[in-house]
Structure formats: structure tokens, C-alpha cells
Amino acid sequence: MAGKVCLGFAYLTCMILLTAGCQTQRFDFAVLGDNPYSPETYVRYERLIEDVNATSGIKWVLHLGDLKGGGESCSDEELDARFELNQRFNRPFILTPGDNDWLDCVRESAGSYNDYERLAYLRKLFYPIPGESTGGQKMVLESQSQSSGYMEFVENSMWEHGGVVFATLHVLGPTRPPTDPDVMRRRNDAATSWIAHAFERAEQSGAKGVFLAMQADPWALWGLPGLIAQICKACTEPRTGLEWLYPQLVKAAVDFKKPVVLAVGDTHIFRIDKPLYTEAGELVQNFTRMEVFGFPDVHWVRVRVEPKTPQVFSFYQQLVR
């Protein structure tokens, strides 16, 4: 009897160790954004969906917003069509909104809608159950709406997988003056709070890395600061409307010390670089900006997470035929 107990204990210990090992194994996920725009790209986007679905090992699909062009219709029917199209992904589908998806719906070409009414419809459509993804598979998420103080922000999600904390942030590029500046400030305050929460959670869990995702690209034009200053001095300054974001990213990344990725869309240029500097002009080396392809290019990025490696994250461009 004692032998059986010891054997059972050894088996349980082994299973615990195996489970812990699984939590640090590598995994992949898909990131895309700024697509599809005009109906002409629908066929290419459908091929992209097929390509993602046919790629083994993809845990989820993360869309960085701008499901449509800024001048395209924001009607219920059009947003419904974009939702149904993205439900063809056979993995969990997670969206962080873009300005084209609601903010720019006030444009005459988009239907002259009330932007906040369109945001309410978008939230109802893409976040029907706060704390749960849509897509072909469901995935449990932490929603900021479940926290006190920011109940309307169902779109800001967070989850942890394989020793990495992931968070989506509703942060938009300044395409026009806000309809209500107070609402914009509250949206930015919510993002500030969510970033802080992501790094707190990472510290508490001993996470190997942090992956943030949003639509706005804080560095639309970028290169070596000295060179950029010679060409465009204003380009070295924080992007208008996003000044609040820079110091928080610097402090969070410097304090965390481990790899941090900020995935963005917005300017439709696939690039992976290190654009974050301290006020003293020192490069924040553990911070990486990854921007996805955007219209008219219809491709996606496969992100691989290997928690046991020093850099944790690696990136692969997936060019759709």
C-alpha cells in the first residue's frame, strides 16, 4: 500500500513538473490590421483567413483595428459584414478598435454618423460577452469593463499565456479633433490604467514578457533621432495627442527590464524596430515596436513566443499569395 502511495505521489509530482514545463513552451499567434478596406481587397483578405486557418499552432488572431477604410460606409450592414468576415477565423478572434471603425464615421462619405453611437454599436457587435473572445474558438479574457471605474471599456482586454502578459488598448491616432475632449481624455486614462495593470500583473506573476496591442502608431516617421531631427525636427517630438503615452512606456519598460512589445497598425508599414528613448536620449533596449501590414498590402505577422529565450518574442512575415 505504501508503495502505491509513493508511486502515486511520484506520478503527481511528475505531472506538476510537466504542466509547469508546458507553460514555458513556445507558441505562435497571428497579428494583422488595417484590412480589409475597399471591397476589392475582400478576396485577398479571404485568402489571408484561409492562410491563418491552415497554419498549425496558431493560438489566437489579434486584429489591431481599422476593419474598413475611413471613408467607407459605417452602416450597421457594413459593420455586420466585417464582423461576420472575421468570424471565419477558426481561432479566437480579438479586436482592438481603430479610428476608421467608429471615430471617422462622422465623415460624409462614411454616412455622417454620430461617432459615439457607432462606438456603442461596435462594442455590442464585437464584444457581446465581456471577458470572452469571438471567433471560431472562444477564449477567456480579462475585460477592463469588469474593473471598477472603466465599465464601458469592454474592448480593453488582458490575458496571460505561456509566461507572457497580453493586453489590448483602445488608443487611436489623432485623425481629427475629438467630438468631446472629455471623452477622449477618459479613453486615454483608461488605457493608462490598463497599461499599469498589465505591468503590475506581469510583476506579480513573474512574467517573461509583456505584449501590448493598439491601433495608433506613436512613431509614424522614425529613424535615428539625430538623423530624423535634421530632416524633420518636429518628427522627434511625441506625436500630437499621444504625449501622455511616451513617459509611461519608458518608465514601465525600464522598470520591468524584460522584453516588451508594442504592436501597432495605423501607418500600414510592416516594420520591427526600437523607437523608444528616455528623456536623456538613451535607447530603451528591451522595448520593440512591431507594426503590421496594412492596405493595400494584405498579409499577416506570425509572432512566436519562446519564454525560455532572452528575447522571448520573434516575428515572421506571412505573405499571402
C-alpha positions in Angstrom: 0.0 0.0 0.0 2.8 2.4 0.9 4.5 1.6 -2.4 1.3 2.5 -4.3 1.1 5.8 -2.3 4.7 6.7 -3.1 4.1 5.8 -6.8 1.0 7.9 -6.9 2.9 10.8 -5.3 5.7 10.5 -7.8 3.2 10.5 -10.7 1.5 13.6 -9.3 4.9 15.4 -8.9 5.8 14.4 -12.4 2.6 15.8 -13.8 3.0 19.1 -11.9 6.5 19.4 -13.4 5.3 18.6 -16.9 2.5 21.2 -16.6 5.0 23.8 -15.5 7.1 22.9 -18.5 4.1 23.3 -20.8 3.6 26.8 -19.5 7.0 27.8 -20.8 6.9 26.1 -24.2 6.9 28.1 -27.3 3.7 29.1 -29.1 2.6 31.2 -32.0 -0.3 33.7 -32.7 -1.4 35.9 -35.6 -1.4 39.6 -35.7 -2.9 41.8 -38.5 -4.7 45.1 -39.0 -5.8 47.9 -41.3 -7.7 45.4 -43.5 -9.8 44.8 -45.4 -10.5 48.2 -46.9 -12.3 48.5 -50.2 -14.3 45.5 -51.4 -11.5 44.8 -53.9 -9.4 43.5 -51.1 -12.1 41.1 -49.8 -10.8 38.3 -51.9 -7.2 38.8 -50.7 -8.4 39.0 -47.1 -10.4 35.8 -47.5 -7.1 34.2 -48.7 -5.4 35.6 -45.6 -8.1 34.0 -43.4 -7.6 30.7 -45.2 -3.8 31.0 -44.7 -4.1 31.7 -41.0 -6.6 28.8 -40.5 -4.3 26.4 -42.4 -1.2 27.4 -40.2 -0.8 24.9 -37.4 -0.1 26.0 -33.8 -1.8 29.5 -34.0 -3.3 30.2 -30.6 -5.4 33.3 -31.5 -5.8 36.0 -34.0 -5.3 39.6 -32.9 -6.6 42.4 -35.2 -5.2 45.9 -34.5 -8.2 47.8 -35.8 -9.3 49.7 -38.9 -11.5 46.9 -40.2 -12.5 49.3 -43.1 -11.4 52.4 -44.8 -12.1 55.7 -43.1 -14.3 57.0 -45.9 -16.2 53.7 -46.3 -19.7 53.3 -45.0 -20.2 52.8 -41.3 -23.7 51.4 -41.6 -25.0 48.5 -39.5 -24.9 46.3 -42.6 -21.2 47.2 -43.3 -20.0 46.7 -39.7 -22.1 43.4 -39.5 -20.3 42.2 -42.7 -16.9 43.0 -41.3 -17.8 41.1 -38.1 -19.1 38.1 -40.0 -16.0 38.1 -42.2 -13.6 37.9 -39.2 -15.7 35.2 -37.6 -14.3 32.9 -40.3 -11.1 32.6 -38.4 -11.2 29.2 -36.7 -9.2 30.5 -33.7 -10.2 33.0 -31.0 -10.5 36.5 -32.6 -9.6 39.6 -30.6 -10.1 43.2 -31.9 -8.7 46.5 -30.6 -10.7 49.2 -32.4 -9.3 51.7 -34.9 -10.4 55.2 -35.7 -11.9 54.1 -39.1 -14.2 51.7 -37.2 -16.1 54.5 -35.3 -14.3 57.8 -34.8 -14.2 58.7 -38.5 -17.8 57.7 -39.1 -18.8 61.4 -38.9 -17.4 61.8 -42.4 -20.0 62.4 -45.1 -18.6 59.6 -47.2 -18.9 57.2 -44.2 -22.5 58.2 -43.6 -22.3 61.3 -41.3 -23.0 59.2 -38.2 -22.6 60.1 -34.6 -19.3 58.7 -33.7 -20.2 57.7 -30.1 -23.3 55.9 -31.3 -21.2 54.0 -33.8 -18.8 53.1 -31.0 -21.7 51.7 -28.9 -22.8 49.6 -31.9 -19.2 48.3 -32.5 -18.9 47.4 -28.8 -22.2 45.5 -28.9 -21.1 43.7 -32.1 -17.5 42.7 -31.4 -17.7 42.3 -27.6 -21.1 40.6 -27.0 -19.8 38.9 -23.8 -17.2 41.0 -21.9 -14.3 38.8 -21.0 -14.7 36.4 -23.9 -13.3 36.5 -27.4 -15.3 35.9 -30.6 -14.1 33.8 -33.5 -14.2 30.1 -34.3 -13.0 29.3 -30.8 -13.7 31.1 -27.6 -11.0 32.3 -25.2 -11.5 33.7 -21.7 -10.1 37.2 -21.3 -10.0 39.8 -18.5 -12.0 42.8 -19.6 -11.4 46.3 -18.2 -15.2 46.6 -18.0 -15.1 44.1 -15.2 -12.9 46.5 -13.2 -14.5 49.4 -11.3 -14.1 52.8 -12.8 -14.0 52.0 -16.5 -17.1 49.8 -17.1 -17.7 50.9 -20.7 -14.3 49.7 -21.9 -15.2 46.2 -23.0 -12.7 46.4 -25.8 -9.6 46.6 -23.4 -8.7 43.0 -22.8 -5.9 41.2 -20.9 -4.8 37.6 -20.7 -1.7 35.6 -19.7 -0.3 32.6 -21.6 3.0 30.8 -21.5 4.5 33.2 -19.1 3.6 36.4 -21.1 1.0 39.1 -20.3 -1.0 40.4 -23.2 -3.2 43.5 -23.3 -5.2 45.4 -25.9 -5.5 49.2 -25.6 -8.1 51.4 -27.2 -5.7 54.1 -28.4 -6.2 56.0 -31.6 -4.2 58.2 -33.9 -5.4 61.8 -33.9 -7.2 61.9 -37.3 -9.4 64.9 -36.2 -10.3 66.9 -33.1 -12.4 64.9 -30.7 -16.2 65.4 -30.6 -15.9 65.6 -26.9 -12.4 66.2 -25.4 -13.5 64.8 -22.0 -14.4 61.5 -23.6 -11.0 61.3 -25.3 -9.3 62.0 -22.0 -11.3 59.3 -20.3 -10.3 56.9 -23.1 -6.7 57.7 -22.6 -7.0 57.5 -18.8 -8.5 54.0 -19.3 -5.5 53.0 -21.4 -3.1 54.5 -18.9 -4.7 52.5 -16.1 -4.7 49.3 -18.3 -1.0 49.6 -19.1 -0.2 50.0 -15.4 -2.4 46.9 -14.6 -0.6 44.8 -17.3 2.8 45.5 -15.8 1.6 45.0 -12.3 0.2 41.6 -13.3 3.5 40.8 -15.1 5.5 41.6 -12.0 3.2 39.6 -9.7 3.2 36.5 -11.9 6.9 36.7 -12.8 6.1 37.0 -16.5 8.9 36.7 -19.0 7.5 39.5 -21.2 4.6 41.9 -21.9 2.8 42.3 -25.3 0.7 45.4 -25.8 -1.5 46.0 -28.8 -3.3 49.1 -30.1 -4.2 50.8 -33.4 -2.2 54.1 -33.0 1.4 54.3 -34.2 3.2 56.8 -31.9 6.2 56.9 -34.3 4.7 57.5 -37.8 8.0 58.8 -39.1 11.1 57.4 -37.4 14.8 56.6 -37.6 17.9 57.6 -35.7 16.8 60.7 -33.6 19.8 62.8 -34.8 19.2 62.0 -38.5 15.4 62.5 -38.2 16.0 65.9 -36.5 18.0 67.0 -39.5 15.2 66.1 -41.9 12.1 66.8 -39.7 12.7 68.3 -36.3 9.0 68.1 -35.3 9.1 64.3 -36.0 11.3 63.7 -33.0 8.6 65.1 -30.7 5.8 62.9 -29.3 3.0 62.6 -31.8 0.2 65.1 -31.2 -2.5 63.6 -29.0 -0.2 60.8 -27.7 2.1 62.8 -25.5 0.8 61.1 -22.4 1.8 57.7 -23.7 5.6 58.1 -24.0 6.7 58.6 -20.4 4.5 55.7 -19.2 6.0 53.4 -21.8 9.5 54.5 -20.9 9.1 54.0 -17.1 7.2 50.7 -17.5 9.7 49.2 -19.8 12.8 50.4 -17.9 11.4 49.2 -14.6 10.2 45.8 -16.0 13.7 45.1 -17.6 12.3 42.1 -19.6 11.1 42.2 -23.2 8.2 44.5 -24.0 6.5 44.6 -27.4 4.0 47.3 -28.6 2.1 46.1 -31.7 0.5 48.8 -33.8 -1.2 49.4 -37.1 -2.1 52.9 -38.4 0.5 53.7 -41.0 0.4 50.4 -42.9 4.1 49.8 -43.0 5.5 46.5 -41.8 8.4 47.2 -39.5 10.1 45.9 -36.4 12.3 48.4 -34.6 13.3 50.1 -31.3 11.9 53.7 -31.4 11.6 54.3 -27.6 14.2 56.6 -25.9 14.4 58.1 -22.4 14.5 61.9 -21.9 18.2 61.6 -21.6 18.4 60.2 -25.1 19.1 56.6 -24.1 17.6 53.8 -26.1 15.2 51.6 -24.2 16.7 48.3 -25.5 14.1 45.9 -24.1 11.2 47.7 -25.9 10.3 46.8 -29.5 7.7 48.3 -31.8 6.1 45.9 -34.3 3.8 47.3 -37.0 1.7 45.1 -39.2 1.0 45.2 -42.9 -1.9 47.4 -44.0 -4.0 48.2 -47.1 -3.2 47.8 -49.9 -0.9 45.0 -48.7 -2.9 42.1 -47.3 -0.6 40.0 -45.2 -0.2 39.0 -41.5 2.6 38.5 -39.0 3.2 35.3 -37.0 4.6 36.1 -33.6 6.4 33.3 -31.8 6.8 33.3 -28.1 9.7 31.4 -26.6 9.7 32.2 -22.8 13.0 30.4 -22.2 14.9 32.6 -24.6 16.4 36.0 -23.7 14.3 37.9 -26.3 11.1 35.9 -25.8 9.5 37.3 -29.0 10.3 36.7 -32.6 8.4 37.8 -35.7 7.7 36.2 -39.1 6.1 37.9 -42.1 3.5 35.7 -43.7 3.0 36.8 -47.3 -0.3 35.7 -48.7 -0.3 34.7 -52.3 
